[in-house]
Amino acid sequence: DYRMKRLIIIAFFFIFILPSLSSQTADFESRVAIIPTDSLEEDSRFDSVCTAIDDTVLLTLKLLGRYDLVENLGIDNYNETEILPVVGEENIDTVIFGTVDQMEDGSIDINMSVWDREEEQIVLTVTEKAETLFDIFDASDRIVISLIEGFSGTHIGYGSIALQPEGGDGNFIIELNGTFAGINRTEMRNVLIGDYDLK
């Protein structure tokens, strides 16, 4: 009886549990970490640009549903010496990072890069230039599209969602397909085009 029960338990593990575990690990193509885009300027206005870039990259990759995303590596900016031990510990395949910098002529350069653990080097870099601060959000939109298309091999198109809150005052949380997308927002720009369950 004991041997029979043991055989049944082992069979159950291989038939039901192992396929479940393998399906969980096979859901994602790779594990991707996003290091916050680094402003090389003292001007606090650039901080909001960096945040917007990071938010758009993160939401787009979440909605693609192909990557296991790590939002906080504990690294403030790209440094290969710091990255190497961390990616090994966290089993990271890819690191995305970027910088925003103002040139002497007043234009603003935005650079985004992809570092690959297998290659142990940067495998993709895209750059956009904004002539003035007023153009910077359009430039940041373009660079995110170039980055994710180059990284994922998927054509990226963005749309906007406008919300009309009803039911009186109060805070509300927005979710797209179960993914957190903001608090108390009435408009969402740069949403990956697709069909969504909006809550």
Order of alpha helices (4+ residues) and beta strands (2+ residues): alpha-alpha-beta-beta-alpha-beta-alpha-beta-beta-beta-alpha-beta-beta-beta-beta
